[in-house]
């Protein structure tokens, strides 16, 4: 009897801890030069203008941490270099593209900030 109750208890815990099955959508954005993206500006301001990370992983972490801090739930994210040559103006892309998978309810918010559907 105790084994059955424990089994029911564990199944209940597992069931309640699972996330609801939400639609996940892939989106991407092309960051711009000059650390002018919102996540760059926020990082620089909150890190008292420390040296900005030069690695792809470091830049991607700043990107994902920023969007998580404003309430966007990201499941997967990665970066990929898509341009071989870019202009040096601050409005030009860096050549790196950030991809991420988010819940459907966050897509509209991200599209308003320059993201595109993959």
Secondary structure, 3 states (H helix, E strand, C coil): CHHHHHHHHHHHHHHHHCCCCCCEEEEEEEEECCCCCHHHHHHHHHCCCCCCCCCHHHHHHHHHHHHHHCCCCEEEEEEEECCCCCCCCCCCEEEEEEEEEEEHHHHHHHHCCCCEEC
